[in-house]
Amino acid sequence: MSQANFDPSPLGDQPRQQAPRYRKPRADLYTMLLIVAWIAILLGILMLYLEMGEYNFEFKGAPAMRAAPPAVSDSTWSHAGPMVEHSPGSQSTW
């Protein structure tokens, strides 16, 4: 069966088709979560701004440490349990 006005050439008149109608997407749970996250980020930015305002937007770093803190000596901690002290003449079995 052939159509009367059918033209297979690329330059021929194409029949006008009505554009398909699509339903607009509705907001769902993920859209609401996105909005809640966006509001939380904006509130965080606002709180950071207010906190920085208390310091007049000027910050100083902490003082540098001159030396490392003293290390815990081996006699203080033992593999056998907490706070086992050895006498100076005894040797550990570890």
PyMOL Python script that loads the backbone (N, CA, C, O; Angstrom):
from pymol import cmd

cmd.read_pdbstr("""\
ATOM      1  N   MET A   1       0.837  -1.171   0.000  1.00  0.00           N
ATOM      2  CA  MET A   1       0.000   0.000   0.000  1.00  0.00           C
ATOM      3  C   MET A   1       0.885   1.237   0.000  1.00  0.00           C
ATOM      4  O   MET A   1       1.805   1.361   0.808  1.00  0.00           O
ATOM      5  N   SER A   2       0.603   2.112  -0.881  1.00  0.00           N
ATOM      6  CA  SER A   2       1.389   3.322  -0.981  1.00  0.00           C
ATOM      7  C   SER A   2       0.520   4.529  -0.648  1.00  0.00           C
ATOM      8  O   SER A   2      -0.704   4.517  -0.781  1.00  0.00           O
ATOM      9  N   GLN A   3       1.214   5.560  -0.211  1.00  0.00           N
ATOM     10  CA  GLN A   3       0.509   6.792   0.097  1.00  0.00           C
ATOM     11  C   GLN A   3       0.599   7.712  -1.106  1.00  0.00           C
ATOM     12  O   GLN A   3       1.567   7.651  -1.864  1.00  0.00           O
ATOM     13  N   ALA A   4      -0.378   8.542  -1.284  1.00  0.00           N
ATOM     14  CA  ALA A   4      -0.451   9.398  -2.469  1.00  0.00           C
ATOM     15  C   ALA A   4       0.614  10.484  -2.445  1.00  0.00           C
ATOM     16  O   ALA A   4       1.195  10.768  -3.492  1.00  0.00           O
ATOM     17  N   ASN A   5       0.896  11.095  -1.324  1.00  0.00           N
ATOM     18  CA  ASN A   5       1.836  12.204  -1.257  1.00  0.00           C
ATOM     19  C   ASN A   5       3.153  11.789  -0.589  1.00  0.00           C
ATOM     20  O   ASN A   5       3.773  12.615   0.083  1.00  0.00           O
ATOM     21  N   PHE A   6       3.582  10.585  -0.746  1.00  0.00           N
ATOM     22  CA  PHE A   6       4.798  10.104  -0.108  1.00  0.00           C
ATOM     23  C   PHE A   6       5.995  10.458  -0.983  1.00  0.00           C
ATOM     24  O   PHE A   6       6.047  10.060  -2.147  1.00  0.00           O
ATOM     25  N   ASP A   7       6.960  11.201  -0.439  1.00  0.00           N
ATOM     26  CA  ASP A   7       8.163  11.592  -1.168  1.00  0.00           C
ATOM     27  C   ASP A   7       9.372  11.135  -0.361  1.00  0.00           C
ATOM     28  O   ASP A   7       9.614  11.687   0.712  1.00  0.00           O
ATOM     29  N   PRO A   8      10.136  10.161  -0.821  1.00  0.00           N
ATOM     30  CA  PRO A   8      11.271   9.666  -0.055  1.00  0.00           C
ATOM     31  C   PRO A   8      12.494  10.571  -0.109  1.00  0.00           C
ATOM     32  O   PRO A   8      13.480  10.286   0.570  1.00  0.00           O
ATOM     33  N   SER A   9      12.473  11.640  -0.882  1.00  0.00           N
ATOM     34  CA  SER A   9      13.657  12.490  -0.988  1.00  0.00           C
ATOM     35  C   SER A   9      13.844  13.303   0.294  1.00  0.00           C
ATOM     36  O   SER A   9      12.864  13.629   0.963  1.00  0.00           O
ATOM     37  N   PRO A  10      15.085  13.632   0.643  1.00  0.00           N
ATOM     38  CA  PRO A  10      15.339  14.405   1.872  1.00  0.00           C
ATOM     39  C   PRO A  10      14.859  15.838   1.780  1.00  0.00           C
ATOM     40  O   PRO A  10      14.664  16.478   2.814  1.00  0.00           O
ATOM     41  N   LEU A  11      14.658  16.369   0.575  1.00  0.00           N
ATOM     42  CA  LEU A  11      14.216  17.752   0.435  1.00  0.00           C
ATOM     43  C   LEU A  11      12.708  17.870   0.283  1.00  0.00           C
ATOM     44  O   LEU A  11      12.180  18.974   0.149  1.00  0.00           O
ATOM     45  N   GLY A  12      12.022  16.758   0.304  1.00  0.00           N
ATOM     46  CA  GLY A  12      10.577  16.782   0.129  1.00  0.00           C
ATOM     47  C   GLY A  12       9.878  17.338   1.364  1.00  0.00           C
ATOM     48  O   GLY A  12      10.450  17.419   2.450  1.00  0.00           O
ATOM     49  N   ASP A  13       8.644  17.710   1.159  1.00  0.00           N
ATOM     50  CA  ASP A  13       7.868  18.230   2.282  1.00  0.00           C
ATOM     51  C   ASP A  13       7.583  17.101   3.265  1.00  0.00           C
ATOM     52  O   ASP A  13       7.080  16.041   2.892  1.00  0.00           O
ATOM     53  N   GLN A  14       7.905  17.342   4.489  1.00  0.00           N
ATOM     54  CA  GLN A  14       7.633  16.372   5.542  1.00  0.00           C
ATOM     55  C   GLN A  14       6.289  16.703   6.167  1.00  0.00           C
ATOM     56  O   GLN A  14       5.991  17.875   6.395  1.00  0.00           O
ATOM     57  N   PRO A  15       5.495  15.727   6.439  1.00  0.00           N
ATOM     58  CA  PRO A  15       4.218  16.021   7.101  1.00  0.00           C
ATOM     59  C   PRO A  15       4.474  16.578   8.499  1.00  0.00           C
ATOM     60  O   PRO A  15       5.323  16.078   9.236  1.00  0.00           O
ATOM     61  N   ARG A  16       3.738  17.602   8.841  1.00  0.00           N
ATOM     62  CA  ARG A  16       3.912  18.219  10.151  1.00  0.00           C
ATOM     63  C   ARG A  16       3.276  17.337  11.216  1.00  0.00           C
ATOM     64  O   ARG A  16       2.112  16.943  11.142  1.00  0.00           O
ATOM     65  N   GLN A  17       4.104  17.056  12.199  1.00  0.00           N
ATOM     66  CA  GLN A  17       3.606  16.253  13.309  1.00  0.00           C
ATOM     67  C   GLN A  17       3.470  17.142  14.533  1.00  0.00           C
ATOM     68  O   GLN A  17       4.258  18.061  14.755  1.00  0.00           O
ATOM     69  N   GLN A  18       2.487  16.851  15.286  1.00  0.00           N
ATOM     70  CA  GLN A  18       2.290  17.608  16.505  1.00  0.00           C
ATOM     71  C   GLN A  18       3.331  17.144  17.521  1.00  0.00           C
ATOM     72  O   GLN A  18       3.562  15.947  17.694  1.00  0.00           O
ATOM     73  N   ALA A  19       3.945  18.101  18.181  1.00  0.00           N
ATOM     74  CA  ALA A  19       4.968  17.776  19.170  1.00  0.00           C
ATOM     75  C   ALA A  19       4.333  16.973  20.306  1.00  0.00           C
ATOM     76  O   ALA A  19       3.242  17.306  20.769  1.00  0.00           O
ATOM     77  N   PRO A  20       5.006  15.930  20.749  1.00  0.00           N
ATOM     78  CA  PRO A  20       4.432  15.137  21.835  1.00  0.00           C
ATOM     79  C   PRO A  20       4.369  15.948  23.125  1.00  0.00           C
ATOM     80  O   PRO A  20       5.270  16.732  23.421  1.00  0.00           O
ATOM     81  N   ARG A  21       3.336  15.757  23.859  1.00  0.00           N
ATOM     82  CA  ARG A  21       3.171  16.463  25.127  1.00  0.00           C
ATOM     83  C   ARG A  21       3.698  15.593  26.251  1.00  0.00           C
ATOM     84  O   ARG A  21       3.380  14.409  26.358  1.00  0.00           O
ATOM     85  N   TYR A  22       4.506  16.213  27.076  1.00  0.00           N
ATOM     86  CA  TYR A  22       5.076  15.504  28.209  1.00  0.00           C
ATOM     87  C   TYR A  22       4.527  16.094  29.489  1.00  0.00           C
ATOM     88  O   TYR A  22       4.262  17.292  29.582  1.00  0.00           O
ATOM     89  N   ARG A  23       4.366  15.243  30.455  1.00  0.00           N
ATOM     90  CA  ARG A  23       3.908  15.697  31.754  1.00  0.00           C
ATOM     91  C   ARG A  23       5.100  16.294  32.506  1.00  0.00           C
ATOM     92  O   ARG A  23       6.182  15.707  32.520  1.00  0.00           O
ATOM     93  N   LYS A  24       4.907  17.438  33.118  1.00  0.00           N
ATOM     94  CA  LYS A  24       5.958  18.087  33.875  1.00  0.00           C
ATOM     95  C   LYS A  24       6.334  17.207  35.068  1.00  0.00           C
ATOM     96  O   LYS A  24       5.448  16.724  35.772  1.00  0.00           O
ATOM     97  N   PRO A  25       7.650  16.988  35.311  1.00  0.00           N
ATOM     98  CA  PRO A  25       8.047  16.160  36.451  1.00  0.00           C
ATOM     99  C   PRO A  25       7.597  16.781  37.771  1.00  0.00           C
ATOM    100  O   PRO A  25       7.691  17.991  37.974  1.00  0.00           O
ATOM    101  N   ARG A  26       7.116  15.935  38.646  1.00  0.00           N
ATOM    102  CA  ARG A  26       6.654  16.409  39.952  1.00  0.00           C
ATOM    103  C   ARG A  26       7.770  16.273  40.966  1.00  0.00           C
ATOM    104  O   ARG A  26       8.674  15.453  40.806  1.00  0.00           O
ATOM    105  N   ALA A  27       7.702  17.083  42.011  1.00  0.00           N
ATOM    106  CA  ALA A  27       8.692  16.999  43.082  1.00  0.00           C
ATOM    107  C   ALA A  27       8.467  15.701  43.854  1.00  0.00           C
ATOM    108  O   ALA A  27       7.334  15.339  44.172  1.00  0.00           O
ATOM    109  N   ASP A  28       9.565  15.011  44.147  1.00  0.00           N
ATOM    110  CA  ASP A  28       9.457  13.777  44.902  1.00  0.00           C
ATOM    111  C   ASP A  28      10.354  13.870  46.137  1.00  0.00           C
ATOM    112  O   ASP A  28      10.825  14.953  46.484  1.00  0.00           O
ATOM    113  N   LEU A  29      10.587  12.754  46.789  1.00  0.00           N
ATOM    114  CA  LEU A  29      11.361  12.722  48.022  1.00  0.00           C
ATOM    115  C   LEU A  29      12.772  13.253  47.804  1.00  0.00           C
ATOM    116  O   LEU A  29      13.282  13.990  48.648  1.00  0.00           O
ATOM    117  N   TYR A  30      13.413  12.900  46.701  1.00  0.00           N
ATOM    118  CA  TYR A  30      14.781  13.321  46.454  1.00  0.00           C
ATOM    119  C   TYR A  30      14.876  14.819  46.204  1.00  0.00           C
ATOM    120  O   TYR A  30      15.879  15.442  46.552  1.00  0.00           O
ATOM    121  N   THR A  31      13.867  15.388  45.618  1.00  0.00           N
ATOM    122  CA  THR A  31      13.840  16.835  45.438  1.00  0.00           C
ATOM    123  C   THR A  31      13.746  17.534  46.791  1.00  0.00           C
ATOM    124  O   THR A  31      14.398  18.554  47.015  1.00  0.00           O
ATOM    125  N   MET A  32      12.942  16.991  47.683  1.00  0.00           N
ATOM    126  CA  MET A  32      12.813  17.577  49.017  1.00  0.00           C
ATOM    127  C   MET A  32      14.124  17.434  49.795  1.00  0.00           C
ATOM    128  O   MET A  32      14.524  18.363  50.497  1.00  0.00           O
ATOM    129  N   LEU A  33      14.797  16.288  49.680  1.00  0.00           N
ATOM    130  CA  LEU A  33      16.083  16.112  50.350  1.00  0.00           C
ATOM    131  C   LEU A  33      17.125  17.082  49.809  1.00  0.00           C
ATOM    132  O   LEU A  33      17.957  17.586  50.564  1.00  0.00           O
ATOM    133  N   LEU A  34      17.083  17.342  48.520  1.00  0.00           N
ATOM    134  CA  LEU A  34      17.993  18.307  47.921  1.00  0.00           C
ATOM    135  C   LEU A  34      17.744  19.703  48.472  1.00  0.00           C
ATOM    136  O   LEU A  34      18.692  20.439  48.748  1.00  0.00           O
ATOM    137  N   ILE A  35      16.499  20.068  48.631  1.00  0.00           N
ATOM    138  CA  ILE A  35      16.153  21.384  49.183  1.00  0.00           C
ATOM    139  C   ILE A  35      16.587  21.485  50.643  1.00  0.00           C
ATOM    140  O   ILE A  35      17.117  22.515  51.060  1.00  0.00           O
ATOM    141  N   VAL A  36      16.367  20.427  51.421  1.00  0.00           N
ATOM    142  CA  VAL A  36      16.781  20.433  52.837  1.00  0.00           C
ATOM    143  C   VAL A  36      18.303  20.551  52.939  1.00  0.00           C
ATOM    144  O   VAL A  36      18.800  21.298  53.782  1.00  0.00           O
ATOM    145  N   ALA A  37      19.047  19.837  52.105  1.00  0.00           N
ATOM    146  CA  ALA A  37      20.509  19.920  52.127  1.00  0.00           C
ATOM    147  C   ALA A  37      20.975  21.320  51.731  1.00  0.00           C
ATOM    148  O   ALA A  37      21.921  21.850  52.315  1.00  0.00           O
ATOM    149  N   TRP A  38      20.326  21.909  50.757  1.00  0.00           N
ATOM    150  CA  TRP A  38      20.690  23.255  50.322  1.00  0.00           C
ATOM    151  C   TRP A  38      20.468  24.263  51.446  1.00  0.00           C
ATOM    152  O   TRP A  38      21.303  25.140  51.669  1.00  0.00           O
ATOM    153  N   ILE A  39      19.347  24.140  52.152  1.00  0.00           N
ATOM    154  CA  ILE A  39      19.060  25.040  53.278  1.00  0.00           C
ATOM    155  C   ILE A  39      20.081  24.843  54.388  1.00  0.00           C
ATOM    156  O   ILE A  39      20.515  25.817  55.003  1.00  0.00           O
ATOM    157  N   ALA A  40      20.477  23.584  54.659  1.00  0.00           N
ATOM    158  CA  ALA A  40      21.473  23.306  55.701  1.00  0.00           C
ATOM    159  C   ALA A  40      22.822  23.930  55.341  1.00  0.00           C
ATOM    160  O   ALA A  40      23.508  24.463  56.213  1.00  0.00           O
ATOM    161  N   ILE A  41      23.200  23.870  54.086  1.00  0.00           N
ATOM    162  CA  ILE A  41      24.461  24.484  53.667  1.00  0.00           C
ATOM    163  C   ILE A  41      24.397  25.996  53.832  1.00  0.00           C
ATOM    164  O   ILE A  41      25.353  26.609  54.306  1.00  0.00           O
ATOM    165  N   LEU A  42      23.281  26.599  53.445  1.00  0.00           N
ATOM    166  CA  LEU A  42      23.145  28.048  53.610  1.00  0.00           C
ATOM    167  C   LEU A  42      23.182  28.451  55.079  1.00  0.00           C
ATOM    168  O   LEU A  42      23.783  29.468  55.425  1.00  0.00           O
ATOM    169  N   LEU A  43      22.547  27.668  55.948  1.00  0.00           N
ATOM    170  CA  LEU A  43      22.600  27.957  57.383  1.00  0.00           C
ATOM    171  C   LEU A  43      24.026  27.814  57.921  1.00  0.00           C
ATOM    172  O   LEU A  43      24.453  28.604  58.763  1.00  0.00           O
ATOM    173  N   GLY A  44      24.750  26.827  57.447  1.00  0.00           N
ATOM    174  CA  GLY A  44      26.147  26.657  57.861  1.00  0.00           C
ATOM    175  C   GLY A  44      27.005  27.835  57.438  1.00  0.00           C
ATOM    176  O   GLY A  44      27.855  28.292  58.202  1.00  0.00           O
ATOM    177  N   ILE A  45      26.791  28.326  56.235  1.00  0.00           N
ATOM    178  CA  ILE A  45      27.543  29.495  55.767  1.00  0.00           C
ATOM    179  C   ILE A  45      27.202  30.715  56.613  1.00  0.00           C
ATOM    180  O   ILE A  45      28.086  31.494  56.968  1.00  0.00           O
ATOM    181  N   LEU A  46      25.927  30.883  56.935  1.00  0.00           N
ATOM    182  CA  LEU A  46      25.517  32.015  57.769  1.00  0.00           C
ATOM    183  C   LEU A  46      26.137  31.932  59.162  1.00  0.00           C
ATOM    184  O   LEU A  46      26.616  32.937  59.688  1.00  0.00           O
ATOM    185  N   MET A  47      26.133  30.738  59.763  1.00  0.00           N
ATOM    186  CA  MET A  47      26.711  30.586  61.105  1.00  0.00           C
ATOM    187  C   MET A  47      28.219  30.834  61.085  1.00  0.00           C
ATOM    188  O   MET A  47      28.758  31.434  62.015  1.00  0.00           O
ATOM    189  N   LEU A  48      28.901  30.382  60.040  1.00  0.00           N
ATOM    190  CA  LEU A  48      30.334  30.631  59.922  1.00  0.00           C
ATOM    191  C   LEU A  48      30.605  32.123  59.783  1.00  0.00           C
ATOM    192  O   LEU A  48      31.551  32.643  60.374  1.00  0.00           O
ATOM    193  N   TYR A  49      29.782  32.807  59.008  1.00  0.00           N
ATOM    194  CA  TYR A  49      29.950  34.253  58.849  1.00  0.00           C
ATOM    195  C   TYR A  49      29.758  34.969  60.185  1.00  0.00           C
ATOM    196  O   TYR A  49      30.533  35.862  60.528  1.00  0.00           O
ATOM    197  N   LEU A  50      28.738  34.584  60.933  1.00  0.00           N
ATOM    198  CA  LEU A  50      28.501  35.225  62.235  1.00  0.00           C
ATOM    199  C   LEU A  50      29.628  34.923  63.219  1.00  0.00           C
ATOM    200  O   LEU A  50      30.016  35.790  64.002  1.00  0.00           O
ATOM    201  N   GLU A  51      30.153  33.705  63.184  1.00  0.00           N
ATOM    202  CA  GLU A  51      31.262  33.347  64.075  1.00  0.00           C
ATOM    203  C   GLU A  51      32.516  34.137  63.710  1.00  0.00           C
ATOM    204  O   GLU A  51      33.234  34.606  64.593  1.00  0.00           O
ATOM    205  N   MET A  52      32.776  34.282  62.429  1.00  0.00           N
ATOM    206  CA  MET A  52      33.948  35.051  62.008  1.00  0.00           C
ATOM    207  C   MET A  52      33.778  36.531  62.350  1.00  0.00           C
ATOM    208  O   MET A  52      34.766  37.224  62.594  1.00  0.00           O
ATOM    209  N   GLY A  53      32.550  37.015  62.370  1.00  0.00           N
ATOM    210  CA  GLY A  53      32.294  38.401  62.732  1.00  0.00           C
ATOM    211  C   GLY A  53      32.680  38.701  64.172  1.00  0.00           C
ATOM    212  O   GLY A  53      33.044  39.834  64.489  1.00  0.00           O
ATOM    213  N   GLU A  54      32.605  37.705  65.050  1.00  0.00           N
ATOM    214  CA  GLU A  54      33.013  37.917  66.445  1.00  0.00           C
ATOM    215  C   GLU A  54      34.511  38.142  66.561  1.00  0.00           C
ATOM    216  O   GLU A  54      34.967  38.773  67.515  1.00  0.00           O
ATOM    217  N   TYR A  55      35.280  37.641  65.612  1.00  0.00           N
ATOM    218  CA  TYR A  55      36.730  37.806  65.618  1.00  0.00           C
ATOM    219  C   TYR A  55      37.170  38.892  64.641  1.00  0.00           C
ATOM    220  O   TYR A  55      38.354  38.982  64.318  1.00  0.00           O
ATOM    221  N   ASN A  56      36.257  39.700  64.175  1.00  0.00           N
ATOM    222  CA  ASN A  56      36.534  40.772  63.214  1.00  0.00           C
ATOM    223  C   ASN A  56      37.251  40.239  61.973  1.00  0.00           C
ATOM    224  O   ASN A  56      38.051  40.945  61.359  1.00  0.00           O
ATOM    225  N   PHE A  57      36.967  39.024  61.620  1.00  0.00           N
ATOM    226  CA  PHE A  57      37.503  38.376  60.428  1.00  0.00           C
ATOM    227  C   PHE A  57      39.026  38.331  60.417  1.00  0.00           C
ATOM    228  O   PHE A  57      39.642  38.302  59.351  1.00  0.00           O
ATOM    229  N   GLU A  58      39.642  38.325  61.615  1.00  0.00           N
ATOM    230  CA  GLU A  58      41.098  38.220  61.736  1.00  0.00           C
ATOM    231  C   GLU A  58      41.403  37.025  62.629  1.00  0.00           C
ATOM    232  O   GLU A  58      40.878  36.908  63.737  1.00  0.00           O
ATOM    233  N   PHE A  59      42.244  36.156  62.138  1.00  0.00           N
ATOM    234  CA  PHE A  59      42.593  34.968  62.893  1.00  0.00           C
ATOM    235  C   PHE A  59      44.102  34.887  63.042  1.00  0.00           C
ATOM    236  O   PHE A  59      44.854  35.237  62.132  1.00  0.00           O
ATOM    237  N   LYS A  60      44.526  34.422  64.198  1.00  0.00           N
ATOM    238  CA  LYS A  60      45.941  34.172  64.437  1.00  0.00           C
ATOM    239  C   LYS A  60      46.099  32.672  64.644  1.00  0.00           C
ATOM    240  O   LYS A  60      45.221  32.016  65.205  1.00  0.00           O
ATOM    241  N   GLY A  61      47.196  32.152  64.198  1.00  0.00           N
ATOM    242  CA  GLY A  61      47.465  30.742  64.372  1.00  0.00           C
ATOM    243  C   GLY A  61      47.864  30.440  65.812  1.00  0.00           C
ATOM    244  O   GLY A  61      48.200  31.349  66.571  1.00  0.00           O
ATOM    245  N   ALA A  62      47.828  29.192  66.177  1.00  0.00           N
ATOM    246  CA  ALA A  62      48.262  28.777  67.506  1.00  0.00           C
ATOM    247  C   ALA A  62      49.780  28.911  67.594  1.00  0.00           C
ATOM    248  O   ALA A  62      50.466  28.848  66.574  1.00  0.00           O
ATOM    249  N   PRO A  63      50.307  29.095  68.800  1.00  0.00           N
ATOM    250  CA  PRO A  63      51.762  29.197  68.929  1.00  0.00           C
ATOM    251  C   PRO A  63      52.428  27.885  68.535  1.00  0.00           C
ATOM    252  O   PRO A  63      51.895  26.802  68.778  1.00  0.00           O
ATOM    253  N   ALA A  64      53.592  28.002  67.930  1.00  0.00           N
ATOM    254  CA  ALA A  64      54.320  26.815  67.493  1.00  0.00           C
ATOM    255  C   ALA A  64      54.919  26.107  68.699  1.00  0.00           C
ATOM    256  O   ALA A  64      55.310  26.752  69.671  1.00  0.00           O
ATOM    257  N   MET A  65      54.991  24.790  68.637  1.00  0.00           N
ATOM    258  CA  MET A  65      55.605  24.016  69.716  1.00  0.00           C
ATOM    259  C   MET A  65      57.120  24.062  69.547  1.00  0.00           C
ATOM    260  O   MET A  65      57.638  23.896  68.443  1.00  0.00           O
ATOM    261  N   ARG A  66      57.815  24.288  70.646  1.00  0.00           N
ATOM    262  CA  ARG A  66      59.276  24.354  70.571  1.00  0.00           C
ATOM    263  C   ARG A  66      59.895  22.963  70.537  1.00  0.00           C
ATOM    264  O   ARG A  66      60.916  22.753  69.882  1.00  0.00           O
ATOM    265  N   ALA A  67      59.294  22.029  71.226  1.00  0.00           N
ATOM    266  CA  ALA A  67      59.828  20.664  71.251  1.00  0.00           C
ATOM    267  C   ALA A  67      58.657  19.700  71.321  1.00  0.00           C
ATOM    268  O   ALA A  67      57.554  20.059  71.731  1.00  0.00           O
ATOM    269  N   ALA A  68      58.917  18.500  70.922  1.00  0.00           N
ATOM    270  CA  ALA A  68      57.894  17.470  70.994  1.00  0.00           C
ATOM    271  C   ALA A  68      57.638  17.122  72.460  1.00  0.00           C
ATOM    272  O   ALA A  68      58.549  17.228  73.281  1.00  0.00           O
ATOM    273  N   PRO A  69      56.438  16.715  72.800  1.00  0.00           N
ATOM    274  CA  PRO A  69      56.169  16.330  74.183  1.00  0.00           C
ATOM    275  C   PRO A  69      56.986  15.096  74.554  1.00  0.00           C
ATOM    276  O   PRO A  69      57.322  14.286  73.690  1.00  0.00           O
ATOM    277  N   PRO A  70      57.303  14.955  75.834  1.00  0.00           N
ATOM    278  CA  PRO A  70      58.134  13.814  76.239  1.00  0.00           C
ATOM    279  C   PRO A  70      57.422  12.499  75.935  1.00  0.00           C
ATOM    280  O   PRO A  70      56.214  12.370  76.132  1.00  0.00           O
ATOM    281  N   ALA A  71      58.181  11.543  75.457  1.00  0.00           N
ATOM    282  CA  ALA A  71      57.613  10.247  75.114  1.00  0.00           C
ATOM    283  C   ALA A  71      57.360   9.440  76.376  1.00  0.00           C
ATOM    284  O   ALA A  71      58.021   9.639  77.396  1.00  0.00           O
ATOM    285  N   VAL A  72      56.432   8.557  76.303  1.00  0.00           N
ATOM    286  CA  VAL A  72      56.138   7.678  77.431  1.00  0.00           C
ATOM    287  C   VAL A  72      57.238   6.629  77.473  1.00  0.00           C
ATOM    288  O   VAL A  72      57.527   5.979  76.469  1.00  0.00           O
ATOM    289  N   SER A  73      57.848   6.469  78.643  1.00  0.00           N
ATOM    290  CA  SER A  73      58.959   5.516  78.750  1.00  0.00           C
ATOM    291  C   SER A  73      58.442   4.080  78.682  1.00  0.00           C
ATOM    292  O   SER A  73      57.267   3.822  78.946  1.00  0.00           O
ATOM    293  N   ASP A  74      59.325   3.154  78.326  1.00  0.00           N
ATOM    294  CA  ASP A  74      58.941   1.756  78.185  1.00  0.00           C
ATOM    295  C   ASP A  74      58.557   1.132  79.519  1.00  0.00           C
ATOM    296  O   ASP A  74      57.773   0.183  79.547  1.00  0.00           O
ATOM    297  N   SER A  75      59.094   1.645  80.630  1.00  0.00           N
ATOM    298  CA  SER A  75      58.782   1.041  81.925  1.00  0.00           C
ATOM    299  C   SER A  75      57.378   1.406  82.403  1.00  0.00           C
ATOM    300  O   SER A  75      56.837   0.746  83.290  1.00  0.00           O
ATOM    301  N   THR A  76      56.793   2.434  81.835  1.00  0.00           N
ATOM    302  CA  THR A  76      55.454   2.827  82.264  1.00  0.00           C
ATOM    303  C   THR A  76      54.407   1.871  81.716  1.00  0.00           C
ATOM    304  O   THR A  76      53.471   1.508  82.427  1.00  0.00           O
ATOM    305  N   TRP A  77      54.550   1.459  80.467  1.00  0.00           N
ATOM    306  CA  TRP A  77      53.584   0.577  79.826  1.00  0.00           C
ATOM    307  C   TRP A  77      54.225  -0.770  79.573  1.00  0.00           C
ATOM    308  O   TRP A  77      55.403  -0.851  79.227  1.00  0.00           O
ATOM    309  N   SER A  78      53.461  -1.811  79.743  1.00  0.00           N
ATOM    310  CA  SER A  78      53.971  -3.149  79.517  1.00  0.00           C
ATOM    311  C   SER A  78      52.991  -3.919  78.653  1.00  0.00           C
ATOM    312  O   SER A  78      51.810  -3.575  78.599  1.00  0.00           O
ATOM    313  N   HIS A  79      53.458  -4.939  77.987  1.00  0.00           N
ATOM    314  CA  HIS A  79      52.583  -5.768  77.171  1.00  0.00           C
ATOM    315  C   HIS A  79      51.711  -6.676  78.041  1.00  0.00           C
ATOM    316  O   HIS A  79      50.691  -7.184  77.575  1.00  0.00           O
ATOM    317  N   ALA A  80      52.103  -6.881  79.297  1.00  0.00           N
ATOM    318  CA  ALA A  80      51.375  -7.797  80.177  1.00  0.00           C
ATOM    319  C   ALA A  80      50.093  -7.186  80.712  1.00  0.00           C
ATOM    320  O   ALA A  80      49.184  -7.923  81.092  1.00  0.00           O
ATOM    321  N   GLY A  81      49.992  -5.898  80.754  1.00  0.00           N
ATOM    322  CA  GLY A  81      48.798  -5.263  81.288  1.00  0.00           C
ATOM    323  C   GLY A  81      49.080  -3.823  81.625  1.00  0.00           C
ATOM    324  O   GLY A  81      50.173  -3.321  81.366  1.00  0.00           O
ATOM    325  N   PRO A  82      48.106  -3.156  82.201  1.00  0.00           N
ATOM    326  CA  PRO A  82      48.300  -1.738  82.499  1.00  0.00           C
ATOM    327  C   PRO A  82      49.191  -1.531  83.712  1.00  0.00           C
ATOM    328  O   PRO A  82      49.037  -2.192  84.739  1.00  0.00           O
ATOM    329  N   MET A  83      50.120  -0.605  83.574  1.00  0.00           N
ATOM    330  CA  MET A  83      50.952  -0.101  84.658  1.00  0.00           C
ATOM    331  C   MET A  83      51.653  -1.211  85.440  1.00  0.00           C
ATOM    332  O   MET A  83      51.522  -1.275  86.663  1.00  0.00           O
ATOM    333  N   VAL A  84      52.368  -2.057  84.782  1.00  0.00           N
ATOM    334  CA  VAL A  84      53.181  -3.067  85.460  1.00  0.00           C
ATOM    335  C   VAL A  84      54.584  -2.512  85.553  1.00  0.00           C
ATOM    336  O   VAL A  84      55.228  -2.244  84.539  1.00  0.00           O
ATOM    337  N   GLU A  85      55.054  -2.342  86.779  1.00  0.00           N
ATOM    338  CA  GLU A  85      56.397  -1.789  86.966  1.00  0.00           C
ATOM    339  C   GLU A  85      57.377  -2.911  87.227  1.00  0.00           C
ATOM    340  O   GLU A  85      57.063  -3.892  87.901  1.00  0.00           O
ATOM    341  N   HIS A  86      58.570  -2.749  86.680  1.00  0.00           N
ATOM    342  CA  HIS A  86      59.623  -3.736  86.851  1.00  0.00           C
ATOM    343  C   HIS A  86      60.659  -3.180  87.810  1.00  0.00           C
ATOM    344  O   HIS A  86      60.966  -1.988  87.793  1.00  0.00           O
ATOM    345  N   SER A  87      61.180  -4.036  88.625  1.00  0.00           N
ATOM    346  CA  SER A  87      62.271  -3.596  89.523  1.00  0.00           C
ATOM    347  C   SER A  87      63.543  -3.496  88.687  1.00  0.00           C
ATOM    348  O   SER A  87      63.656  -4.149  87.650  1.00  0.00           O
ATOM    349  N   PRO A  88      64.507  -2.677  89.135  1.00  0.00           N
ATOM    350  CA  PRO A  88      65.706  -2.468  88.313  1.00  0.00           C
ATOM    351  C   PRO A  88      66.497  -3.741  88.049  1.00  0.00           C
ATOM    352  O   PRO A  88      67.165  -3.824  87.019  1.00  0.00           O
ATOM    353  N   GLY A  89      66.455  -4.741  88.935  1.00  0.00           N
ATOM    354  CA  GLY A  89      67.275  -5.941  88.750  1.00  0.00           C
ATOM    355  C   GLY A  89      66.563  -7.013  87.940  1.00  0.00           C
ATOM    356  O   GLY A  89      67.217  -7.948  87.478  1.00  0.00           O
ATOM    357  N   SER A  90      65.258  -6.921  87.748  1.00  0.00           N
ATOM    358  CA  SER A  90      64.533  -7.987  87.043  1.00  0.00           C
ATOM    359  C   SER A  90      64.529  -7.732  85.536  1.00  0.00           C
ATOM    360  O   SER A  90      64.647  -6.597  85.075  1.00  0.00           O
ATOM    361  N   GLN A  91      64.391  -8.809  84.800  1.00  0.00           N
ATOM    362  CA  GLN A  91      64.343  -8.669  83.353  1.00  0.00           C
ATOM    363  C   GLN A  91      62.945  -9.094  82.874  1.00  0.00           C
ATOM    364  O   GLN A  91      62.316  -9.971  83.466  1.00  0.00           O
ATOM    365  N   SER A  92      62.494  -8.487  81.843  1.00  0.00           N
ATOM    366  CA  SER A  92      61.189  -8.792  81.295  1.00  0.00           C
ATOM    367  C   SER A  92      61.270 -10.051  80.423  1.00  0.00           C
ATOM    368  O   SER A  92      62.291 -10.310  79.787  1.00  0.00           O
ATOM    369  N   THR A  93      60.191 -10.823  80.402  1.00  0.00           N
ATOM    370  CA  THR A  93      60.181 -12.019  79.588  1.00  0.00           C
ATOM    371  C   THR A  93      59.808 -11.701  78.155  1.00  0.00           C
ATOM    372  O   THR A  93      59.847 -12.597  77.311  1.00  0.00           O
ATOM    373  N   TRP A  94      59.465 -10.524  77.855  1.00  0.00           N
ATOM    374  CA  TRP A  94      59.050 -10.165  76.506  1.00  0.00           C
ATOM    375  C   TRP A  94      60.252  -9.962  75.688  1.00  0.00           C
ATOM    376  O   TRP A  94      60.146  -9.649  74.502  1.00  0.00           O
TER     377      TRP A  94
END
""", "prot")
cmd.dss("prot")
cmd.show_as("cartoon", "prot")
cmd.util.cbc("prot")
cmd.orient("prot")
